[in-house]
Amino acid sequence: MPAVGPGWFLVDASVVAGLGASERAELVEWALSSGEVVLVTSPSLVTVESSVGRVVLSAGVGSLVSPGRPPVEGWLRVARREWVDGCRVAGEPRVRLGWGAEAEGEGVVVALEWRDPAALFVNGVRGRLKSRAGGYPLAALDGPRGIPVLSVDEEGYYVVNAVEGPAGERLSYIAPLASACRREAPASPL
């Protein structure tokens, strides 16, 4: 669990969901090149500055926290030192586009792996699928018997299937970041 401190910037997942494609792509590129950005992988309480003073916010899965100013609007300033359940975005993205067998489908994406941040970030979002590839499914249209939209292959790469709509937009954001995460050992309380 990385620590974040006063003056850091928080871009909440709700802000990310409202960004356009070019803004999301710019945010991903910024996070990947920074080496200091923390991706929130499980909801975490963060105290932030607001127009009414300090408030405690639950930063959602897919939120970003950084000591550097993000290239998008809508960020908040962290008000005190906090531990967030997340990982540093500090590696190379490990994502492949899955262009396998034709598979038509439309529906709601359901996370099959509750610990995977990419699967959680698209959980409950609508999508249209055009094709699919193999791998261990992490999220699928309409549940466990549905068509996978996100899988992990034998080499540990995310496989993002040809999905359109809100689910595709979210996967284009979260998959590169989550796959580039470096997990840190918990800090000693001493």
GROMACS elastic network, one bead per residue, 0.5 to 0.9 nm:
[ bonds ]
;  ai    aj funct       b0    kb
    1    83     6  0.60214   500
    1    84     6  0.56289   500
    1    85     6  0.50355   500
    1    86     6  0.58534   500
    1    87     6  0.69904   500
    1   183     6  0.80878   500
    1   184     6  0.65959   500
    1   185     6  0.72429   500
    1   186     6  0.56067   500
    1   187     6  0.75004   500
    2    38     6  0.74737   500
    2    82     6  0.85108   500
    2    83     6  0.57679   500
    2    84     6  0.58578   500
    2    85     6  0.70494   500
    2    86     6  0.65769   500
    2    87     6  0.67051   500
    2    88     6  0.76486   500
    2   183     6  0.88548   500
    2   184     6  0.70653   500
    2   185     6  0.87348   500
    2   186     6  0.76917   500
    2   187     6  0.80909   500
    3    81     6  0.68132   500
    3    82     6  0.56036   500
    3    84     6  0.62821   500
    3   187     6  0.88893   500
    4     7     6  0.89391   500
    4     8     6  0.67599   500
    4    38     6  0.84911   500
    4    65     6  0.73998   500
    4    66     6  0.77353   500
    4    67     6  0.79869   500
    4    78     6  0.78342   500
    4    80     6  0.80239   500
    4    81     6  0.56241   500
    4    82     6  0.54522   500
    4    83     6  0.62946   500
    4    84     6  0.72633   500
    5     8     6  0.58090   500
    5    67     6  0.80088   500
    5    78     6  0.65257   500
    5    79     6  0.72660   500
    5    80     6  0.55431   500
    5    82     6  0.63464   500
    5    83     6  0.87834   500
    6     9     6  0.87307   500
    6    48     6  0.86606   500
    6    67     6  0.89092   500
    6    77     6  0.74326   500
    6    78     6  0.51339   500
    6    81     6  0.58318   500
    6    82     6  0.86601   500
    7    67     6  0.70311   500
    7    77     6  0.56177   500
    7    78     6  0.54424   500
    7    79     6  0.64150   500
    7    80     6  0.79507   500
    8    65     6  0.66978   500
    8    66     6  0.54543   500
    8    68     6  0.68988   500
    8    69     6  0.79463   500
    8    76     6  0.84004   500
    8    77     6  0.57224   500
    8    78     6  0.51766   500
    8    79     6  0.79790   500
    9    64     6  0.80510   500
    9    65     6  0.54985   500
    9    66     6  0.52462   500
    9    67     6  0.61040   500
    9    68     6  0.68316   500
    9    69     6  0.62322   500
    9    70     6  0.72665   500
    9    75     6  0.62074   500
    9    76     6  0.56784   500
    9    78     6  0.59662   500
   10    46     6  0.88697   500
   10    48     6  0.82805   500
   10    59     6  0.82138   500
   10    63     6  0.71630   500
   10    64     6  0.57775   500
   10    66     6  0.67057   500
   10    70     6  0.85004   500
   10    74     6  0.87858   500
   10    75     6  0.53425   500
   10    76     6  0.50701   500
   10    77     6  0.61160   500
   10    78     6  0.66190   500
   11    14     6  0.82653   500
   11    15     6  0.64564   500
   11    16     6  0.71126   500
   11    59     6  0.85459   500
   11    63     6  0.56212   500
   11    64     6  0.51525   500
   11    65     6  0.64000   500
   11    66     6  0.86447   500
   11    70     6  0.77234   500
   11    72     6  0.84184   500
   11    73     6  0.84967   500
   11    74     6  0.67876   500
   11    76     6  0.66020   500
   12    15     6  0.53677   500
   12    16     6  0.65659   500
   12    17     6  0.89029   500
   12    58     6  0.88380   500
   12    59     6  0.58010   500
   12    60     6  0.65288   500
   12    61     6  0.85338   500
   12    62     6  0.74740   500
   12    64     6  0.64928   500
   12    65     6  0.83454   500
   12    74     6  0.82645   500
   12    75     6  0.71494   500
   12    76     6  0.81379   500
   13    17     6  0.61497   500
   13    18     6  0.87781   500
   13    40     6  0.89332   500
   13    59     6  0.71237   500
   13    60     6  0.55555   500
   13    61     6  0.65202   500
   13    62     6  0.52250   500
   13    64     6  0.76563   500
   13   121     6  0.86320   500
   14    17     6  0.51992   500
   14    18     6  0.66792   500
   14    59     6  0.89040   500
   14    60     6  0.77134   500
   14    62     6  0.88934   500
   14    63     6  0.79817   500
   15    18     6  0.53104   500
   15    19     6  0.66586   500
   15    63     6  0.84564   500
   15    73     6  0.85082   500
   15    74     6  0.63367   500
   15    75     6  0.78642   500
   16    19     6  0.53259   500
   16    20     6  0.86798   500
   16    23     6  0.87832   500
   16    24     6  0.69405   500
   16    27     6  0.88062   500
   16    62     6  0.79978   500
   16    63     6  0.75015   500
   16    74     6  0.89645   500
   16   170     6  0.87255   500
   16   173     6  0.86203   500
   17    20     6  0.84510   500
   17    24     6  0.87218   500
   17   166     6  0.88323   500
   17   169     6  0.87005   500
   17   170     6  0.72822   500
   19    22     6  0.80907   500
   19    23     6  0.58586   500
   19    24     6  0.59640   500
   19    72     6  0.85674   500
   20    23     6  0.53230   500
   20    24     6  0.61769   500
   20    25     6  0.86479   500
   21    24     6  0.51723   500
   21    25     6  0.61511   500
   21    26     6  0.86197   500
   21   169     6  0.73125   500
   21   172     6  0.89387   500
   21   173     6  0.89668   500
   22    25     6  0.50609   500
   22    26     6  0.61184   500
   22    27     6  0.85920   500
   23    26     6  0.50407   500
   23    27     6  0.61400   500
   23    28     6  0.86422   500
   23    71     6  0.81536   500
   23    72     6  0.68376   500
   24    27     6  0.50500   500
   24    28     6  0.62003   500
   24    29     6  0.86661   500
   24    72     6  0.86284   500
   24   169     6  0.87458   500
   24   172     6  0.83810   500
   24   173     6  0.63065   500
   25    28     6  0.51246   500
   25    29     6  0.62115   500
   25    30     6  0.85836   500
   25   172     6  0.80320   500
   25   173     6  0.69594   500
   26    29     6  0.51581   500
   26    30     6  0.60990   500
   26    31     6  0.86030   500
   26    71     6  0.71818   500
   26    72     6  0.82789   500
   27    30     6  0.50962   500
   27    31     6  0.61221   500
   27    32     6  0.85955   500
   27    70     6  0.71631   500
   27    71     6  0.63602   500
   27    72     6  0.70362   500
   27   173     6  0.83928   500
   28    31     6  0.51574   500
   28    32     6  0.61078   500
   28    33     6  0.85916   500
   28   172     6  0.89721   500
   28   173     6  0.63762   500
   28   174     6  0.82801   500
   28   176     6  0.75329   500
   28   177     6  0.68787   500
   29    32     6  0.52026   500
   29    33     6  0.61466   500
   29    34     6  0.85403   500
   30    33     6  0.53060   500
   30    34     6  0.60292   500
   30    37     6  0.88731   500
   30    70     6  0.75153   500
   30    71     6  0.73914   500
   31    34     6  0.52576   500
   31    35     6  0.70878   500
   31    36     6  0.77735   500
   31    37     6  0.57090   500
   31    38     6  0.84403   500
   31    39     6  0.89017   500
   31    64     6  0.82318   500
   31    66     6  0.85710   500
   31    70     6  0.83601   500
   31    89     6  0.67071   500
   31    90     6  0.84939   500
   31   177     6  0.76026   500
   32    35     6  0.65077   500
   32    36     6  0.88827   500
   32    37     6  0.79184   500
   32    89     6  0.61103   500
   32    90     6  0.65496   500
   32    91     6  0.74675   500
   32    92     6  0.77410   500
   32    93     6  0.81575   500
   32   176     6  0.82588   500
   32   177     6  0.69703   500
   32   180     6  0.76251   500
   33    36     6  0.87149   500
   33    89     6  0.86952   500
   33    90     6  0.79029   500
   34    37     6  0.63533   500
   34    66     6  0.88119   500
   34    68     6  0.83699   500
   34    89     6  0.80389   500
   34    90     6  0.76772   500
   35    38     6  0.87483   500
   35    88     6  0.71092   500
   35    89     6  0.60269   500
   35    91     6  0.79414   500
   36    65     6  0.86856   500
   36    66     6  0.62723   500
   36    67     6  0.71776   500
   36    68     6  0.81793   500
   36    88     6  0.63623   500
   36    89     6  0.69088   500
   36    90     6  0.71599   500
   37    64     6  0.65340   500
   37    65     6  0.57795   500
   37    67     6  0.74685   500
   37    68     6  0.82070   500
   37    87     6  0.83476   500
   37    88     6  0.57045   500
   37    89     6  0.56693   500
   37    90     6  0.78407   500
   38    63     6  0.82941   500
   38    64     6  0.56146   500
   38    65     6  0.51218   500
   38    66     6  0.62801   500
   38    84     6  0.84843   500
   38    86     6  0.62076   500
   38    87     6  0.53485   500
   38    89     6  0.59840   500
   38    90     6  0.89739   500
   38   181     6  0.84386   500
   39    61     6  0.78195   500
   39    62     6  0.61048   500
   39    63     6  0.59590   500
   39    65     6  0.67001   500
   39    85     6  0.85058   500
   39    86     6  0.53273   500
   39    87     6  0.54469   500
   39    88     6  0.62454   500
   39    89     6  0.65252   500
   39   177     6  0.72942   500
   39   178     6  0.73276   500
   39   181     6  0.76736   500
   40    43     6  0.69054   500
   40    44     6  0.73339   500
   40    59     6  0.72466   500
   40    60     6  0.67699   500
   40    61     6  0.51755   500
   40    62     6  0.54714   500
   40    63     6  0.52240   500
   40    64     6  0.61689   500
   40    65     6  0.76869   500
   40    84     6  0.67873   500
   40    85     6  0.58888   500
   40    87     6  0.67849   500
   40   117     6  0.81175   500
   41    44     6  0.85558   500
   41    60     6  0.78606   500
   41    62     6  0.64333   500
   41    63     6  0.80736   500
   41    84     6  0.86191   500
   41    85     6  0.59285   500
   41    87     6  0.71330   500
   41   115     6  0.81918   500
   41   116     6  0.76530   500
   41   117     6  0.50839   500
   41   118     6  0.85032   500
   41   120     6  0.86790   500
   41   178     6  0.82003   500
   42    59     6  0.83803   500
   42    60     6  0.67443   500
   42    61     6  0.51956   500
   42    62     6  0.83789   500
   42    84     6  0.82137   500
   42    85     6  0.55108   500
   42    86     6  0.66819   500
   42   115     6  0.81121   500
   42   117     6  0.72028   500
   42   120     6  0.88529   500
   43    58     6  0.60600   500
   43    59     6  0.55148   500
   43    61     6  0.56179   500
   43    63     6  0.88881   500
   43    84     6  0.81458   500
   43    85     6  0.70367   500
   43    86     6  0.89097   500
   44    57     6  0.80730   500
   44    58     6  0.53631   500
   44    59     6  0.52440   500
   44    60     6  0.68329   500
   44    61     6  0.83713   500
   44    83     6  0.79509   500
   44    84     6  0.53987   500
   44    85     6  0.59819   500
   44    86     6  0.85482   500
   45    56     6  0.63377   500
   45    57     6  0.55810   500
   45    59     6  0.61221   500
   45    60     6  0.89695   500
   45    82     6  0.79591   500
   45    83     6  0.83345   500
   45    84     6  0.72629   500
   46    55     6  0.83194   500
   46    56     6  0.55739   500
   46    57     6  0.53136   500
   46    58     6  0.62504   500
   46    59     6  0.65891   500
   46    78     6  0.69558   500
   46    79     6  0.81617   500
   46    80     6  0.80701   500
   46    81     6  0.85760   500
   46    82     6  0.63543   500
   46    83     6  0.81073   500
   46    84     6  0.75860   500
   47    54     6  0.64487   500
   47    55     6  0.55402   500
   47    57     6  0.60920   500
   47    58     6  0.87149   500
   47    77     6  0.86039   500
   47    78     6  0.59272   500
   47    79     6  0.54843   500
   47    80     6  0.62351   500
   47    81     6  0.83559   500
   47    82     6  0.76836   500
   48    53     6  0.82992   500
   48    54     6  0.55560   500
   48    55     6  0.55789   500
   48    56     6  0.62846   500
   48    57     6  0.69474   500
   48    76     6  0.63884   500
   48    77     6  0.54414   500
   48    80     6  0.75426   500
   49    52     6  0.79849   500
   49    53     6  0.57070   500
   49    55     6  0.65241   500
   49    56     6  0.89209   500
   49    76     6  0.67290   500
   49    77     6  0.55625   500
   49    78     6  0.63732   500
   49    79     6  0.56150   500
   50    53     6  0.50700   500
   50    54     6  0.58888   500
   50    55     6  0.68311   500
   50    76     6  0.74563   500
   50    77     6  0.80455   500
   51    54     6  0.83264   500
   52    55     6  0.80308   500
   54    79     6  0.69511   500
   55    79     6  0.87533   500
   59    62     6  0.84112   500
   59    63     6  0.61334   500
   59    64     6  0.86158   500
   59    84     6  0.87111   500
   60    63     6  0.56707   500
   60   121     6  0.87685   500
   61    64     6  0.88616   500
   61    86     6  0.86398   500
   61   117     6  0.63270   500
   61   118     6  0.84529   500
   61   120     6  0.71242   500
   61   121     6  0.61496   500
   62   117     6  0.70581   500
   62   118     6  0.78529   500
   62   120     6  0.87547   500
   62   121     6  0.63313   500
   62   173     6  0.86927   500
   62   174     6  0.65860   500
   62   177     6  0.87389   500
   62   178     6  0.85231   500
   65    68     6  0.87430   500
   65    70     6  0.89877   500
   65    78     6  0.85537   500
   66    69     6  0.71363   500
   66    70     6  0.76409   500
   69    72     6  0.85794   500
   69    75     6  0.85031   500
   70    73     6  0.77115   500
   70    75     6  0.74987   500
   72    75     6  0.74232   500
   78    81     6  0.78365   500
   78    82     6  0.85916   500
   79    82     6  0.89469   500
   83    86     6  0.88287   500
   84    87     6  0.86079   500
   86   181     6  0.87015   500
   86   183     6  0.78058   500
   86   184     6  0.89105   500
   87    90     6  0.87563   500
   87   178     6  0.83058   500
   87   181     6  0.55445   500
   87   182     6  0.57106   500
   87   183     6  0.51550   500
   87   184     6  0.68322   500
   88    91     6  0.85784   500
   88   180     6  0.81685   500
   88   181     6  0.53594   500
   88   182     6  0.52827   500
   88   183     6  0.67506   500
   88   184     6  0.78580   500
   89    92     6  0.86908   500
   89   177     6  0.61390   500
   89   178     6  0.73828   500
   89   179     6  0.83970   500
   89   180     6  0.54180   500
   89   182     6  0.62319   500
   89   183     6  0.89989   500
   90   177     6  0.88484   500
   90   180     6  0.59811   500
   90   181     6  0.59034   500
   90   182     6  0.60409   500
   91    94     6  0.88052   500
   91   177     6  0.88575   500
   91   179     6  0.80055   500
   91   181     6  0.62058   500
   91   182     6  0.67708   500
   92   176     6  0.81631   500
   92   177     6  0.88943   500
   92   179     6  0.76403   500
   92   180     6  0.51287   500
   92   181     6  0.84631   500
   93   157     6  0.85543   500
   93   175     6  0.78539   500
   93   177     6  0.66871   500
   93   178     6  0.78983   500
   93   179     6  0.52187   500
   93   181     6  0.83059   500
   94   156     6  0.75845   500
   94   158     6  0.62612   500
   94   159     6  0.88285   500
   94   175     6  0.81305   500
   94   176     6  0.66576   500
   94   178     6  0.87973   500
   94   179     6  0.52229   500
   94   180     6  0.65917   500
   95   152     6  0.89544   500
   95   157     6  0.53031   500
   95   159     6  0.59676   500
   95   160     6  0.71592   500
   95   175     6  0.66299   500
   95   176     6  0.62318   500
   95   179     6  0.68976   500
   96   157     6  0.66140   500
   96   158     6  0.60920   500
   96   160     6  0.62345   500
   96   161     6  0.85327   500
   97   133     6  0.85851   500
   97   158     6  0.82991   500
   97   159     6  0.56108   500
   97   161     6  0.58361   500
   97   162     6  0.71047   500
   98   131     6  0.73558   500
   98   132     6  0.57707   500
   98   134     6  0.78813   500
   98   149     6  0.88953   500
   98   150     6  0.88133   500
   98   151     6  0.89855   500
   98   159     6  0.55352   500
   98   160     6  0.54745   500
   98   162     6  0.63688   500
   99   102     6  0.81755   500
   99   130     6  0.87014   500
   99   131     6  0.58609   500
   99   132     6  0.59064   500
   99   133     6  0.60193   500
   99   160     6  0.87871   500
   99   161     6  0.64844   500
   99   162     6  0.65684   500
  100   103     6  0.86092   500
  100   131     6  0.58444   500
  100   134     6  0.76881   500
  100   161     6  0.81815   500
  100   162     6  0.89588   500
  101   130     6  0.89519   500
  101   131     6  0.56363   500
  101   132     6  0.56381   500
  101   133     6  0.65673   500
  102   130     6  0.63138   500
  102   132     6  0.65559   500
  103   129     6  0.67517   500
  103   130     6  0.54939   500
  103   132     6  0.61793   500
  103   147     6  0.78073   500
  104   128     6  0.75203   500
  104   129     6  0.55176   500
  104   130     6  0.50867   500
  104   131     6  0.66850   500
  104   132     6  0.89827   500
  104   147     6  0.87481   500
  105   127     6  0.83091   500
  105   128     6  0.57435   500
  105   129     6  0.50762   500
  105   130     6  0.70416   500
  105   131     6  0.88495   500
  105   141     6  0.75026   500
  105   146     6  0.87574   500
  105   147     6  0.73519   500
  106   126     6  0.74676   500
  106   127     6  0.57613   500
  106   129     6  0.61502   500
  106   141     6  0.69781   500
  106   142     6  0.84892   500
  107   125     6  0.83312   500
  107   126     6  0.54817   500
  107   127     6  0.57710   500
  107   128     6  0.67148   500
  107   129     6  0.87597   500
  107   141     6  0.55737   500
  107   142     6  0.59511   500
  108   123     6  0.77853   500
  108   124     6  0.56510   500
  108   125     6  0.54339   500
  108   127     6  0.62763   500
  108   128     6  0.88551   500
  108   140     6  0.81788   500
  108   141     6  0.54262   500
  108   142     6  0.54042   500
  108   143     6  0.82088   500
  108   167     6  0.85936   500
  109   119     6  0.87155   500
  109   122     6  0.64464   500
  109   123     6  0.53664   500
  109   124     6  0.53726   500
  109   125     6  0.54909   500
  109   126     6  0.60260   500
  109   127     6  0.67968   500
  109   139     6  0.63899   500
  109   140     6  0.53497   500
  109   142     6  0.58181   500
  109   143     6  0.70516   500
  109   146     6  0.89459   500
  109   148     6  0.86940   500
  109   149     6  0.76633   500
  109   167     6  0.73048   500
  110   119     6  0.77964   500
  110   120     6  0.83035   500
  110   122     6  0.75578   500
  110   124     6  0.58949   500
  110   125     6  0.79857   500
  110   138     6  0.87197   500
  110   139     6  0.54651   500
  110   140     6  0.54623   500
  110   141     6  0.61328   500
  110   142     6  0.60216   500
  110   143     6  0.51307   500
  110   144     6  0.77989   500
  110   146     6  0.89363   500
  111   114     6  0.63134   500
  111   116     6  0.83576   500
  111   118     6  0.87336   500
  111   120     6  0.57294   500
  111   121     6  0.85067   500
  111   122     6  0.72605   500
  111   123     6  0.50711   500
  111   124     6  0.79756   500
  111   138     6  0.61748   500
  111   140     6  0.67062   500
  111   141     6  0.89705   500
  111   143     6  0.75425   500
  111   144     6  0.86695   500
  112   116     6  0.88244   500
  112   119     6  0.72187   500
  112   120     6  0.86771   500
  112   123     6  0.88397   500
  112   137     6  0.71616   500
  112   138     6  0.50531   500
  112   139     6  0.50611   500
  112   140     6  0.71387   500
  112   143     6  0.72802   500
  112   144     6  0.66332   500
  113   116     6  0.57111   500
  113   117     6  0.88777   500
  113   119     6  0.65832   500
  113   120     6  0.78384   500
  113   137     6  0.81541   500
  113   138     6  0.51736   500
  113   139     6  0.70183   500
  114   117     6  0.79376   500
  114   119     6  0.72484   500
  114   120     6  0.64865   500
  114   138     6  0.84939   500
  115   119     6  0.80842   500
  115   120     6  0.75713   500
  116   119     6  0.53980   500
  116   120     6  0.62283   500
  116   121     6  0.86785   500
  116   138     6  0.74876   500
  116   178     6  0.85689   500
  117   120     6  0.50361   500
  117   121     6  0.59867   500
  117   122     6  0.88117   500
  117   174     6  0.78486   500
  117   175     6  0.87230   500
  117   178     6  0.67167   500
  118   121     6  0.50907   500
  118   122     6  0.66033   500
  118   123     6  0.87044   500
  118   138     6  0.84013   500
  118   139     6  0.85759   500
  118   150     6  0.82404   500
  118   170     6  0.85760   500
  118   171     6  0.69790   500
  118   174     6  0.56054   500
  118   175     6  0.58764   500
  118   177     6  0.88331   500
  118   178     6  0.65020   500
  118   179     6  0.87451   500
  119   122     6  0.55464   500
  119   123     6  0.61529   500
  119   138     6  0.58495   500
  119   139     6  0.53502   500
  119   140     6  0.88861   500
  119   150     6  0.71585   500
  119   171     6  0.86901   500
  120   123     6  0.50144   500
  120   124     6  0.86038   500
  120   139     6  0.82508   500
  121   124     6  0.86061   500
  121   125     6  0.86060   500
  121   167     6  0.88674   500
  121   170     6  0.71508   500
  121   171     6  0.79624   500
  121   174     6  0.72771   500
  122   125     6  0.55232   500
  122   126     6  0.84531   500
  122   139     6  0.78534   500
  122   166     6  0.83969   500
  122   167     6  0.57194   500
  122   168     6  0.85826   500
  122   170     6  0.63536   500
  122   171     6  0.69964   500
  122   174     6  0.88355   500
  123   126     6  0.87712   500
  123   139     6  0.74441   500
  123   140     6  0.89477   500
  123   167     6  0.84725   500
  124   167     6  0.88476   500
  125   165     6  0.89212   500
  125   166     6  0.64275   500
  125   167     6  0.56012   500
  125   170     6  0.88339   500
  126   141     6  0.82584   500
  126   164     6  0.89329   500
  126   165     6  0.68800   500
  126   166     6  0.60519   500
  126   167     6  0.58413   500
  126   168     6  0.89988   500
  127   141     6  0.75454   500
  127   149     6  0.87544   500
  127   163     6  0.62534   500
  127   164     6  0.56464   500
  127   165     6  0.50280   500
  127   166     6  0.60158   500
  127   168     6  0.67475   500
  128   141     6  0.84934   500
  128   162     6  0.83582   500
  128   163     6  0.54064   500
  128   164     6  0.50443   500
  128   165     6  0.62682   500
  128   166     6  0.88744   500
  128   167     6  0.80565   500
  128   168     6  0.82509   500
  129   132     6  0.76939   500
  129   141     6  0.82685   500
  129   147     6  0.80910   500
  129   148     6  0.88958   500
  129   149     6  0.72155   500
  129   161     6  0.73816   500
  129   162     6  0.57909   500
  129   164     6  0.63111   500
  129   165     6  0.89888   500
  129   168     6  0.89167   500
  130   161     6  0.78647   500
  130   162     6  0.53456   500
  130   163     6  0.61521   500
  130   164     6  0.78810   500
  131   149     6  0.88953   500
  131   161     6  0.62791   500
  131   162     6  0.53577   500
  131   163     6  0.76319   500
  132   147     6  0.75879   500
  132   148     6  0.70018   500
  132   149     6  0.71488   500
  132   160     6  0.83718   500
  132   161     6  0.51035   500
  132   162     6  0.66107   500
  132   163     6  0.87470   500
  133   148     6  0.82337   500
  133   149     6  0.88356   500
  133   151     6  0.82623   500
  133   159     6  0.74614   500
  133   160     6  0.84176   500
  133   161     6  0.65048   500
  134   137     6  0.80421   500
  134   148     6  0.85518   500
  134   151     6  0.72918   500
  134   152     6  0.83867   500
  134   153     6  0.72352   500
  134   159     6  0.80796   500
  135   150     6  0.87549   500
  135   151     6  0.53338   500
  135   152     6  0.52857   500
  135   154     6  0.69182   500
  135   158     6  0.88043   500
  135   159     6  0.73844   500
  136   148     6  0.87673   500
  136   150     6  0.85311   500
  136   151     6  0.51010   500
  136   152     6  0.52152   500
  136   153     6  0.62909   500
  136   154     6  0.82112   500
  137   140     6  0.69829   500
  137   144     6  0.85740   500
  137   147     6  0.87978   500
  137   148     6  0.56087   500
  137   149     6  0.76609   500
  137   150     6  0.60186   500
  137   152     6  0.65680   500
  137   153     6  0.89216   500
  137   159     6  0.89899   500
  138   148     6  0.73084   500
  138   149     6  0.79213   500
  138   150     6  0.54971   500
  138   151     6  0.50409   500
  138   152     6  0.70838   500
  139   143     6  0.76568   500
  139   144     6  0.80678   500
  139   147     6  0.85754   500
  139   148     6  0.57666   500
  139   149     6  0.58194   500
  139   150     6  0.51801   500
  139   151     6  0.69623   500
  140   143     6  0.55405   500
  140   144     6  0.64977   500
  140   145     6  0.78843   500
  140   146     6  0.54955   500
  140   147     6  0.52042   500
  140   149     6  0.51162   500
  140   150     6  0.68162   500
  140   151     6  0.87484   500
  141   144     6  0.81168   500
  141   145     6  0.83679   500
  141   146     6  0.50312   500
  141   147     6  0.53336   500
  141   148     6  0.62901   500
  141   149     6  0.67161   500
  142   145     6  0.73799   500
  142   146     6  0.52330   500
  142   147     6  0.76759   500
  143   146     6  0.52255   500
  143   147     6  0.81004   500
  143   148     6  0.87258   500
  144   147     6  0.81075   500
  144   148     6  0.83514   500
  145   148     6  0.87240   500
  148   151     6  0.66907   500
  148   160     6  0.89109   500
  148   161     6  0.75096   500
  149   159     6  0.81729   500
  149   160     6  0.61456   500
  149   161     6  0.50869   500
  149   162     6  0.74702   500
  149   163     6  0.65527   500
  149   167     6  0.86247   500
  149   168     6  0.87087   500
  150   158     6  0.69070   500
  150   159     6  0.57272   500
  150   161     6  0.61833   500
  150   171     6  0.83010   500
  151   157     6  0.83063   500
  151   158     6  0.57715   500
  151   160     6  0.66650   500
  151   161     6  0.80706   500
  152   155     6  0.79456   500
  152   156     6  0.57942   500
  152   157     6  0.54502   500
  152   159     6  0.55473   500
  152   160     6  0.86065   500
  153   156     6  0.53876   500
  153   157     6  0.54966   500
  153   158     6  0.65676   500
  153   159     6  0.66281   500
  154   157     6  0.74872   500
  156   179     6  0.87843   500
  157   179     6  0.73227   500
  158   175     6  0.68645   500
  158   176     6  0.85417   500
  158   179     6  0.69790   500
  159   175     6  0.88216   500
  160   163     6  0.77071   500
  160   168     6  0.85182   500
  160   171     6  0.72886   500
  160   172     6  0.84593   500
  160   175     6  0.78430   500
  161   168     6  0.86823   500
  162   168     6  0.77143   500
  163   166     6  0.89190   500
  163   167     6  0.68936   500
  163   169     6  0.86446   500
  163   171     6  0.87410   500
  164   167     6  0.65476   500
  164   169     6  0.72034   500
  165   168     6  0.54072   500
  165   169     6  0.63651   500
  165   170     6  0.88257   500
  166   169     6  0.50409   500
  166   170     6  0.61906   500
  166   171     6  0.86064   500
  167   170     6  0.51778   500
  167   171     6  0.61358   500
  167   172     6  0.86757   500
  168   171     6  0.50775   500
  168   172     6  0.61905   500
  168   173     6  0.87987   500
  169   172     6  0.53093   500
  169   173     6  0.67468   500
  170   173     6  0.52495   500
  170   174     6  0.61915   500
  170   175     6  0.83441   500
  171   174     6  0.51794   500
  171   175     6  0.54557   500
  171   176     6  0.83569   500
  172   175     6  0.61148   500
  172   176     6  0.71996   500
  173   176     6  0.65896   500
  173   177     6  0.70697   500
  174   177     6  0.53013   500
  174   178     6  0.58924   500
  174   179     6  0.83121   500
  175   178     6  0.53429   500
  175   179     6  0.59085   500
  175   180     6  0.84667   500
  176   179     6  0.53130   500
  176   180     6  0.61837   500
  176   181     6  0.88791   500
  177   180     6  0.52152   500
  177   181     6  0.64544   500
  178   181     6  0.53196   500
  178   182     6  0.89419   500
  179   182     6  0.87178   500
  184   187     6  0.83932   500
  185   188     6  0.89386   500
  186   189     6  0.89105   500
  187   190     6  0.86076   500
